[in-house]
């Protein structure tokens, strides 16, 4: 345990986190309501992976990488990324805390609690933006920081009737049905609430096309067990692995599956103290005026840097097994993966070193660098998957069916002979490494991760448009155009206008007119 005085408030440990999920929440999978997500085979080990993160804050070594004093006045400690940063050192501390957590899940959990901290810190940095709900914003900043709350977000409307104006689809999309003295009665659905079955709270907001109707202009935070709140889960990769295979066969699916749930509200009461936004003007400015996007990208790029370390390491080990690791083209492929990794870490660190002052004395990561990463990340992830499939090729499927094969005397000798690895590696080495790489790249879990990374920041064209708008409004595009004009002003149809260049009239073969 981290050696701290008993009176210093600390975030919960893993057991306390798991206990907080035993709250009667309404989670559905395979036609049944889940009684306890911490024990159900579709969710239990992924929950324990998250519990490891909370335990890490109490570890004497990891805790030093993760924890900083709170700024809420309670005299406690918190995860560094949950605290509003005021200096570049604060941003560096947040990065280190994210790295410490992500190394425990090998970069494969994208919705760890620190992800939503990117928004929650902005509630504390700029509460005035939220008008009459400013006190709510301050309260949630304090509560999230002191408790290191695990919160899912659901901000995208379901893919239904997207050809229609979204605020006309009130039979599907989240909207206010009525106002009461106690709060808002809300119905509708959001997609997808990644990791929601394991979260303590849900952040729900409109995001995207501007709205003109107040009933759609809301953002709020509610406990996951709020009556009328339902989570309809996709199939569980963890469950599939447990039923048909083993952790040896699917070591990532078995413990790192962040289930993507359809979030439904059926006349759920949202207390007024949980409302963050409830007016047209504020919700339409929410994304652009709070600065949370840059922090979200910093968290994402830090997480991705660990994931890419993992993929580069796994590919390197796989090439040892196939014996192809010294071929020039194969080495180049591994080098390309590492190069992409270096590019990600460079942008990640550049966001911090080029940070700029933001609201309330906060320090915002460089948004321009962040948007460059956001536009690049989907392409680089697909490219890495392509490289692995190309250079490992049939090695990804030249495998026994199950770990039990390795313990079956009738076929063990054949496996030892024909499925051994190269360079003195055994069949056990081959099977363990290649099954890990297959789970990362080729399994349903692996395919879902490519879909996840491709759509992480939304439509790619919107990202590019955002970069263009930023370059226009910030004067960068004018500077670029000015650079070209400077070049073009040094010559005209008669030749050089710059006095220090020598005219070619003494050697030209073209007759002047």
C-alpha positions as CSV (number, residue, x, y, z in Angstrom):
1,X,0.0,0.0,0.0
2,X,1.1,3.6,-0.6
3,X,2.4,4.9,2.7
4,X,0.1,7.9,3.4
5,X,-1.2,9.3,6.6
6,X,-4.6,7.8,7.6
7,X,-6.3,11.2,7.5
8,X,-5.3,11.8,3.8
9,X,-8.3,11.0,1.6
10,X,-7.4,8.5,-1.1
11,X,-9.2,7.3,-4.2
12,X,-10.9,3.9,-3.9
13,X,-8.9,0.7,-4.4
14,X,-9.8,-2.1,-6.7
15,X,-12.2,-3.9,-4.3
16,X,-14.0,-0.7,-3.5
17,X,-14.4,0.1,-7.2
18,X,-15.8,-3.3,-7.9
19,X,-18.2,-3.0,-5.0
20,X,-19.5,0.3,-6.4
21,X,-20.6,-1.6,-9.5
22,X,-22.9,-3.8,-7.5
23,X,-25.7,-1.3,-7.5
24,X,-28.7,-2.9,-9.3
25,X,-27.9,-1.3,-12.7
26,X,-30.0,-2.6,-15.6
27,X,-27.6,-4.4,-18.0
28,X,-28.9,-6.8,-20.6
29,X,-27.0,-9.4,-22.6
30,X,-28.0,-12.7,-24.3
31,X,-31.7,-12.1,-23.4
32,X,-31.0,-11.9,-19.7
33,X,-30.6,-9.1,-17.1
34,X,-27.2,-9.3,-15.5
35,X,-27.4,-9.5,-11.7
36,X,-23.8,-8.5,-11.1
37,X,-21.4,-7.3,-13.7
38,X,-18.5,-8.1,-11.4
39,X,-19.2,-11.8,-11.4
40,X,-20.9,-12.4,-14.8
41,X,-18.6,-14.3,-17.2
42,X,-19.3,-11.7,-19.9
43,X,-17.8,-8.9,-17.8
44,X,-15.9,-10.1,-14.7
45,X,-12.3,-10.1,-15.9
46,X,-12.6,-6.9,-17.8
47,X,-13.9,-5.4,-14.5
48,X,-10.9,-6.8,-12.7
49,X,-8.6,-5.2,-15.3
50,X,-10.1,-1.9,-14.3
51,X,-9.8,-2.7,-10.6
52,X,-6.1,-3.1,-11.2
53,X,-6.0,0.6,-12.2
54,X,-7.5,1.6,-8.9
55,X,-5.2,-0.7,-7.0
56,X,-2.2,0.9,-8.8
57,X,-3.0,4.2,-7.0
58,X,-2.3,2.5,-3.7
59,X,0.9,0.7,-4.9
60,X,4.1,2.2,-3.4
61,X,5.8,2.5,-6.8
62,X,3.0,3.1,-9.2
63,X,1.3,5.4,-6.9
64,X,4.2,7.9,-7.2
65,X,3.7,7.9,-11.0
66,X,-0.1,8.4,-10.8
67,X,-1.1,10.5,-7.8
68,X,-0.9,14.3,-7.1
69,X,-2.6,16.4,-4.4
70,X,-6.2,17.4,-5.1
71,X,-7.1,21.1,-5.6
72,X,-10.6,20.7,-4.1
73,X,-9.7,21.5,-0.6
74,X,-10.2,18.0,0.9
75,X,-6.4,17.5,1.4
76,X,-6.4,14.3,-0.5
77,X,-4.7,12.6,-3.5
78,X,-6.0,12.0,-7.0
79,X,-5.0,10.8,-10.4
80,X,-3.0,13.5,-12.0
81,X,-5.2,13.8,-15.2
82,X,-8.3,14.5,-13.0
83,X,-6.8,17.7,-11.8
84,X,-7.0,20.9,-13.9
85,X,-3.5,21.6,-15.2
86,X,-2.0,25.1,-14.8
87,X,1.6,24.4,-16.1
88,X,3.3,22.2,-18.6
89,X,4.6,20.2,-15.6
90,X,1.0,19.5,-14.7
91,X,0.4,18.2,-18.2
92,X,3.5,16.1,-18.0
93,X,2.3,14.6,-14.7
94,X,-1.0,13.8,-16.4
95,X,0.8,12.1,-19.2
96,X,2.8,10.0,-16.8
97,X,-0.3,8.9,-14.9
98,X,-2.0,7.9,-18.1
99,X,1.0,5.9,-19.1
100,X,1.2,4.1,-15.8
101,X,-2.4,3.0,-16.1
102,X,-2.2,2.1,-19.8
103,X,0.8,-0.1,-19.3
104,X,-1.3,-2.2,-17.0
105,X,-3.8,-2.8,-19.8
106,X,-1.2,-2.8,-22.6
107,X,-2.9,0.1,-24.4
108,X,-6.0,-2.0,-25.1
109,X,-8.6,-0.2,-23.0
110,X,-9.5,3.2,-24.5
111,X,-12.2,4.2,-22.0
112,X,-10.3,3.9,-18.8
113,X,-11.5,6.4,-16.1
114,X,-8.9,9.1,-17.1
115,X,-10.5,9.4,-20.6
116,X,-13.5,11.2,-19.3
117,X,-11.3,13.3,-17.0
118,X,-10.5,15.3,-20.1
119,X,-14.0,16.8,-19.9
120,X,-14.4,16.8,-16.2
121,X,-11.4,19.0,-15.7
122,X,-12.9,21.6,-18.0
123,X,-16.0,21.7,-15.8
124,X,-13.7,23.1,-13.1
125,X,-11.6,25.3,-15.4
126,X,-14.5,27.1,-17.0
127,X,-17.7,26.7,-14.9
128,X,-19.0,30.1,-15.9
129,X,-19.6,28.8,-19.4
130,X,-22.4,26.6,-18.0
131,X,-24.4,29.6,-16.9
132,X,-27.1,28.7,-14.4
133,X,-25.6,25.3,-14.0
134,X,-22.1,26.6,-13.1
135,X,-22.4,25.3,-9.6
136,X,-23.2,21.9,-10.9
137,X,-20.1,21.9,-13.1
138,X,-18.0,22.9,-10.1
139,X,-19.5,20.1,-7.9
140,X,-19.0,17.4,-10.5
141,X,-15.4,18.5,-11.0
142,X,-14.8,18.2,-7.3
143,X,-16.7,14.9,-7.0
144,X,-14.9,13.3,-10.0
145,X,-11.5,14.4,-8.9
146,X,-11.8,13.2,-5.3
147,X,-13.3,9.9,-6.2
148,X,-11.5,9.3,-9.5
149,X,-14.9,8.4,-10.9
150,X,-15.2,6.0,-13.8
151,X,-17.6,7.6,-16.3
152,X,-18.8,6.5,-19.8
153,X,-19.9,9.0,-22.3
154,X,-22.7,8.7,-24.9
155,X,-22.9,11.6,-27.3
156,X,-23.7,10.1,-30.7
157,X,-27.2,9.6,-32.0
158,X,-28.2,6.1,-33.2
159,X,-27.8,5.4,-36.9
160,X,-31.6,5.7,-37.5
161,X,-33.2,8.3,-39.9
162,X,-30.0,10.2,-40.3
163,X,-31.4,11.6,-43.6
164,X,-33.8,13.6,-41.4
165,X,-33.0,16.7,-39.2
166,X,-31.9,15.0,-35.9
167,X,-34.3,17.0,-33.8
168,X,-37.3,15.6,-35.6
169,X,-36.4,12.0,-34.6
170,X,-37.8,12.3,-31.1
171,X,-39.0,8.7,-31.1
172,X,-35.3,7.5,-31.0
173,X,-32.9,10.3,-30.0
174,X,-32.4,11.5,-26.4
175,X,-34.7,14.4,-25.5
176,X,-36.5,16.0,-22.6
177,X,-40.1,14.8,-22.3
178,X,-41.0,17.2,-19.5
179,X,-39.6,19.4,-16.7
180,X,-40.5,18.8,-13.1
181,X,-39.6,20.3,-9.7
182,X,-37.1,17.4,-9.2
183,X,-35.5,17.5,-12.6
184,X,-35.8,16.5,-16.3
185,X,-37.7,13.5,-17.5
186,X,-35.6,12.1,-20.4
187,X,-36.2,9.4,-23.0
188,X,-34.3,8.2,-26.0
189,X,-31.1,6.3,-27.0
190,X,-27.5,7.0,-27.5
191,X,-24.8,5.0,-29.2
192,X,-22.3,3.6,-28.3
193,X,-21.7,3.8,-24.6
194,X,-18.3,2.0,-24.7
195,X,-17.4,0.4,-21.4
196,X,-20.7,1.6,-19.8
197,X,-21.4,-1.7,-18.0
198,X,-18.3,-1.1,-15.8
199,X,-18.8,2.6,-15.1
200,X,-20.2,4.4,-12.1
201,X,-21.7,7.3,-14.0
202,X,-22.8,8.2,-17.5
203,X,-22.2,11.5,-19.2
204,X,-24.8,12.2,-21.9
205,X,-24.8,15.2,-24.3
206,X,-25.9,16.4,-27.7
207,X,-22.9,16.8,-30.0
208,X,-22.7,17.6,-33.6
209,X,-25.2,19.4,-35.8
210,X,-26.5,22.6,-34.2
211,X,-30.0,22.3,-32.7
212,X,-32.8,24.9,-32.4
213,X,-34.9,22.9,-30.0
214,X,-34.4,23.1,-26.3
215,X,-35.6,19.5,-25.6
216,X,-32.5,18.2,-27.5
217,X,-30.1,20.9,-26.0
218,X,-28.9,19.1,-22.9
219,X,-25.9,17.6,-21.3
220,X,-26.1,15.7,-18.0
221,X,-24.4,13.2,-15.7
222,X,-26.2,10.4,-13.9
223,X,-25.4,7.3,-12.0
224,X,-25.4,4.2,-14.2
225,X,-28.1,2.6,-12.0
226,X,-30.5,5.5,-12.5
227,X,-34.1,4.1,-12.7
228,X,-35.2,4.0,-16.4
229,X,-31.6,3.6,-17.6
230,X,-30.9,0.5,-19.6
231,X,-27.7,-0.8,-21.2
232,X,-28.3,-3.3,-24.1
233,X,-24.9,-4.9,-24.7
234,X,-23.3,-6.3,-27.8
235,X,-22.0,-9.9,-27.7
236,X,-19.1,-10.3,-25.2
237,X,-15.7,-11.3,-26.5
238,X,-14.8,-12.2,-22.9
239,X,-17.7,-14.5,-22.6
240,X,-17.0,-16.2,-26.0
241,X,-13.4,-16.8,-25.0
242,X,-14.4,-18.3,-21.7
243,X,-17.0,-20.6,-23.2
244,X,-15.1,-22.0,-26.2
245,X,-11.4,-21.4,-25.5
246,X,-9.1,-20.3,-22.8
247,X,-7.0,-17.3,-21.7
248,X,-4.1,-18.9,-23.5
249,X,-6.0,-18.8,-26.8
250,X,-7.5,-15.3,-26.4
251,X,-5.5,-13.5,-23.8
252,X,-6.8,-10.0,-24.7
253,X,-10.4,-10.8,-25.4
254,X,-10.5,-12.6,-22.0
255,X,-9.8,-9.6,-19.9
256,X,-9.8,-6.3,-21.9
257,X,-13.2,-6.3,-23.5
258,X,-14.8,-2.9,-23.1
259,X,-18.4,-3.8,-24.0
260,X,-20.1,-1.3,-26.3
261,X,-23.7,-0.8,-25.1
262,X,-26.8,0.8,-26.5
263,X,-27.8,3.3,-23.9
264,X,-31.6,3.8,-23.5
265,X,-33.5,6.2,-21.2
266,X,-37.1,5.3,-20.6
267,X,-38.6,8.3,-18.7
268,X,-35.5,8.6,-16.5
269,X,-35.4,11.4,-14.0
270,X,-32.3,13.6,-14.3
271,X,-32.1,15.6,-11.1
272,X,-31.4,19.3,-11.6
273,X,-28.1,19.0,-9.8
274,X,-26.9,16.6,-12.4
275,X,-27.8,18.9,-15.4
276,X,-24.7,20.6,-17.0
277,X,-26.4,22.2,-20.0
278,X,-30.0,22.8,-20.9
279,X,-30.2,25.6,-23.5
280,X,-29.8,25.9,-27.2
281,X,-27.0,28.4,-27.3
282,X,-24.7,26.7,-24.8
283,X,-25.1,23.2,-26.2
284,X,-24.2,24.5,-29.7
285,X,-21.0,26.0,-28.4
286,X,-20.2,23.2,-26.0
287,X,-17.5,21.4,-27.9
288,X,-15.7,24.5,-29.3
289,X,-15.8,26.6,-26.1
290,X,-14.7,24.3,-23.3
291,X,-11.3,23.1,-24.6
292,X,-11.9,19.5,-23.5
293,X,-11.2,18.2,-27.0
294,X,-7.5,18.9,-26.8
295,X,-7.2,17.0,-23.5
296,X,-9.2,14.1,-24.9
297,X,-6.7,13.8,-27.8
298,X,-3.7,14.0,-25.4
299,X,-5.2,11.0,-23.4
300,X,-5.9,9.1,-26.6
301,X,-2.5,9.7,-28.1
302,X,-0.8,8.6,-24.8
303,X,-2.9,5.5,-24.8
304,X,-2.1,4.8,-28.4
305,X,1.6,5.1,-27.8
306,X,1.4,2.2,-25.4
307,X,-0.7,0.2,-27.7
308,X,1.8,0.7,-30.5
309,X,4.7,-0.3,-28.2
310,X,2.7,-3.5,-27.6
311,X,2.1,-4.2,-31.3
312,X,5.7,-3.5,-32.3
313,X,6.9,-5.9,-29.5
314,X,4.4,-8.6,-30.5
315,X,5.3,-8.4,-34.2
316,X,9.0,-8.6,-33.3
317,X,8.5,-11.7,-31.3
318,X,6.3,-13.3,-34.0
319,X,9.1,-12.7,-36.6
320,X,11.6,-14.5,-34.3
321,X,9.2,-17.5,-34.4
322,X,8.7,-17.6,-38.2
323,X,12.4,-17.0,-38.9
324,X,11.7,-14.2,-41.3
325,X,12.9,-11.4,-39.0
326,X,16.2,-10.8,-40.9
327,X,14.7,-10.4,-44.4
328,X,15.1,-6.9,-45.6
329,X,11.5,-6.2,-46.5
330,X,10.3,-7.7,-43.2
331,X,12.7,-5.7,-41.2
332,X,11.5,-2.6,-43.0
333,X,7.9,-3.4,-42.0
334,X,8.9,-3.7,-38.4
335,X,10.8,-0.4,-38.7
336,X,7.7,1.2,-40.2
337,X,5.6,0.2,-37.2
338,X,8.2,1.6,-34.9
339,X,8.3,4.8,-37.0
340,X,4.5,5.2,-36.6
341,X,5.0,4.7,-32.9
342,X,7.7,7.4,-32.8
343,X,5.4,9.8,-34.7
344,X,2.6,9.3,-32.2
345,X,4.9,9.9,-29.2
346,X,6.4,13.0,-30.9
347,X,2.9,14.5,-31.5
348,X,1.8,13.5,-28.0
349,X,4.8,15.2,-26.4
350,X,4.6,18.2,-28.8
351,X,1.0,18.8,-27.6
352,X,2.5,19.4,-24.1
353,X,5.6,21.3,-25.0
354,X,3.5,23.7,-27.2
355,X,0.6,24.0,-24.8
356,X,-1.1,27.3,-24.5
357,X,-3.0,29.1,-21.7
358,X,-6.7,28.3,-21.5
359,X,-9.8,29.2,-19.4
360,X,-9.4,29.8,-15.7
361,X,-5.6,29.8,-15.8
362,X,-5.6,26.3,-17.2
363,X,-2.9,25.0,-19.6
364,X,-4.4,23.5,-22.8
365,X,-2.4,21.0,-24.9
366,X,-1.7,22.3,-28.4
367,X,-4.9,21.7,-30.4
368,X,-3.3,22.0,-33.8
369,X,-0.9,19.1,-33.0
370,X,-3.8,17.2,-31.5
371,X,-6.0,17.5,-34.6
372,X,-3.1,16.4,-36.7
373,X,-2.9,13.2,-34.6
374,X,-6.7,12.8,-34.8
375,X,-6.7,12.9,-38.6
376,X,-3.7,10.6,-38.8
377,X,-4.5,7.9,-36.2
378,X,-7.2,6.0,-38.2
379,X,-4.8,5.6,-41.1
380,X,-1.8,4.5,-39.1
381,X,-3.7,1.9,-37.2
382,X,-5.1,0.3,-40.4
383,X,-1.6,0.4,-41.8
384,X,-0.1,-1.4,-38.9
385,X,-2.7,-4.1,-39.1
386,X,-1.9,-4.5,-42.8
387,X,1.8,-4.7,-42.1
388,X,1.3,-7.4,-39.5
389,X,-1.0,-9.5,-41.8
390,X,1.5,-9.1,-44.7
391,X,4.7,-10.1,-43.0
392,X,3.4,-12.7,-40.5
393,X,1.0,-14.0,-43.2
394,X,-0.1,-17.6,-42.6
395,X,1.8,-17.7,-39.4
396,X,-1.2,-16.0,-37.8
397,X,-3.3,-19.1,-38.5
398,X,-0.7,-21.9,-38.6
399,X,-1.8,-22.8,-35.1
400,X,-3.4,-25.5,-33.0
401,X,-7.1,-25.0,-32.2
402,X,-6.9,-24.8,-28.4
403,X,-4.5,-24.8,-25.5
404,X,-5.8,-28.3,-24.6
405,X,-4.1,-29.6,-27.8
406,X,-0.7,-29.0,-26.2
407,X,-1.7,-31.3,-23.3
408,X,-3.1,-34.1,-25.5
409,X,-0.5,-36.9,-25.7
410,X,-1.8,-38.3,-29.0
411,X,-0.9,-35.2,-31.0
412,X,1.7,-33.5,-28.8
413,X,4.7,-35.1,-30.6
414,X,3.4,-33.8,-34.0
415,X,2.9,-30.3,-32.6
416,X,6.4,-30.3,-31.2
417,X,7.8,-31.3,-34.5
418,X,5.7,-29.4,-37.0
419,X,4.6,-26.3,-35.1
420,X,7.9,-25.6,-33.4
421,X,9.2,-22.1,-33.7
422,X,12.5,-21.0,-35.3
423,X,15.6,-20.1,-33.4
424,X,15.2,-22.8,-30.8
425,X,11.6,-21.7,-29.9
426,X,9.1,-24.4,-29.0
427,X,5.6,-25.1,-30.1
428,X,4.4,-23.6,-26.8
429,X,6.3,-20.4,-27.7
430,X,4.8,-20.3,-31.1
431,X,1.3,-21.0,-30.0
432,X,1.4,-18.4,-27.1
433,X,2.8,-15.6,-29.2
434,X,0.8,-16.2,-32.4
435,X,-2.5,-16.5,-30.5
436,X,-1.7,-13.3,-28.7
437,X,-1.0,-11.5,-32.0
438,X,-4.1,-13.1,-33.7
439,X,-6.3,-11.8,-30.8
440,X,-4.8,-8.3,-31.3
441,X,-5.2,-8.3,-35.1
442,X,-7.4,-11.0,-36.5
443,X,-10.0,-12.0,-33.9
444,X,-13.4,-10.3,-33.4
445,X,-11.8,-8.4,-30.6
446,X,-9.0,-7.3,-32.9
447,X,-11.4,-6.3,-35.7
448,X,-13.5,-4.3,-33.3
449,X,-10.4,-2.4,-32.3
450,X,-9.7,-1.3,-35.8
451,X,-13.3,-0.1,-36.1
452,X,-12.9,1.7,-32.8
453,X,-9.7,3.5,-33.9
454,X,-11.1,4.3,-37.4
455,X,-14.1,6.1,-35.8
456,X,-12.5,7.3,-32.6
457,X,-12.7,11.0,-33.5
458,X,-15.7,10.8,-35.8
459,X,-15.9,11.4,-39.6
460,X,-12.4,12.0,-41.1
461,X,-13.6,14.8,-43.3
462,X,-14.9,16.7,-40.3
463,X,-11.4,16.5,-38.8
464,X,-9.8,17.9,-41.9
465,X,-12.4,20.7,-42.0
466,X,-11.8,21.5,-38.4
467,X,-8.1,21.8,-39.1
468,X,-8.8,24.1,-42.1
469,X,-11.2,26.3,-40.0
470,X,-8.5,26.6,-37.3
471,X,-5.9,27.6,-39.8
472,X,-8.2,30.2,-41.2
473,X,-9.3,31.7,-37.9
474,X,-5.8,31.6,-36.3
475,X,-4.1,33.2,-39.3
476,X,-2.0,30.2,-40.2
477,X,-3.5,29.8,-43.6
478,X,-2.8,33.5,-44.3
479,X,0.8,33.0,-43.2
480,X,1.1,30.0,-45.6
481,X,-0.3,32.0,-48.5
482,X,2.0,34.9,-47.6
483,X,5.0,32.6,-47.9
484,X,3.9,31.7,-51.4
485,X,3.3,35.4,-52.3
486,X,6.8,36.2,-51.1
487,X,8.2,33.7,-53.5
488,X,6.0,34.8,-56.4
489,X,6.8,38.5,-55.8
490,X,10.5,37.8,-56.6
491,X,9.8,37.4,-60.4
492,X,7.3,38.4,-63.0
493,X,6.8,38.0,-66.8
494,X,9.9,40.1,-67.5
495,X,12.2,38.0,-65.2
496,X,13.6,38.6,-61.7
497,X,12.2,41.4,-59.6
498,X,14.6,40.6,-56.7
499,X,17.7,42.6,-57.2
500,X,20.2,40.0,-56.0
501,X,19.4,37.4,-58.7
502,X,21.2,37.5,-62.0
503,X,19.1,37.9,-65.2
504,X,19.5,35.1,-67.8
505,X,19.6,37.5,-70.7
506,X,23.2,36.8,-71.4
507,X,22.6,33.1,-72.1
508,X,18.9,32.7,-73.0
509,X,18.1,31.2,-76.4
510,X,14.5,32.6,-76.3
511,X,14.2,35.8,-78.3
512,X,12.7,38.7,-76.3
513,X,9.6,40.4,-77.7
